[in-house]
Amino acid sequence: MLDDPVVITCAISGVIANRAQCPAIPYTPEEYGAEARRAVEEGASMIHIHARRPDGTPSYEAEDFLAITEAIRSEAGDVIVNYSTGTVGVPVEKRVEYLRAGRPEVAALNMGSMNYAKYSASRKDFVFKMVFANPFEEIIELLEAMNELGIRPEHECFDFGHIGSLTPLIDMGILKAPLHVDCIMGVVGGVPPGARNLAAMVENVPGLREGVGGGQRSHWAVIGISRRQWELMAAALTLGGSIRAGLEDNLYLPGGEMARSNGDLIAKARQMAEDVGRRPATVKEARALLGVTPR
């Protein structure tokens, strides 16, 4: 097997899907902990979380992030914890509050505004549609907070322009090496999913070959939404990137059966990595690749 470790992230819950759609989605801190343990046992080195209350509704309260984080670390041991900051209608101050309270090693940061939708060809209509606003003012405010708190930003890029938005922030000195960039594909309103578009997005990631400002080289991963996730994972693995799976992004295994847990999805992601001669990164290796300092 090649010495080419891949960081496997588990997006454990999201905020959109519910148990009526998939019974395995965790709501309580104890359920988050159990799902994180299953994911880590199958090869995940980073757990990405949106907080929920025990009734399943989304939460942006520091106390819920802290309870979930404590449960994950208790059940899953040494793993990189990654908080989402993506939301609609929640002030930046509220998001900084839970970052400050929980001090995750990594936090996701959406890199631009967009139409964000899901379309049903059978209904000839949108299942949902909204404007996902992420202006530069908010991006900069969140970045400054992450820099202050020693949190590594994970740049979520839904389109080519979002990757282009990294360059001025590097020039301003707000972003420093190494960058960790996610190419998100499969959301209507963003870049259409496909291996060629993924390769083109990656080609535009700053610092991929030479590093940013002479520092450590950038790192990238793909996030595939819905069932096309698996073909996008295959493309990323052969292009040298990392991957993300989990019930936030996709509820189904490649054969069409619904996942019984996040562990099912991570096990398949690990197998795909191994099939192309790569191996899951250890937590220590993942921290090194992402430029993360352990808590």
PyMOL commands that set and color helices and strands:
alter all, ss='L'
color gray80, all
select helices_A, chain A and resi 29-41+62-76+92-102+136-149+160-164+166-171+195-203+226-239+262-275+283-290
alter helices_A, ss='H'
color red, helices_A
select strands_A, chain A and resi 5-6+8-11+46-49+80-83+106-110+114-120+125-132+152-157+180-185+219-224+242-245+279-280
alter strands_A, ss='S'
color yellow, strands_A
deselect
rebuild
show_as cartoon
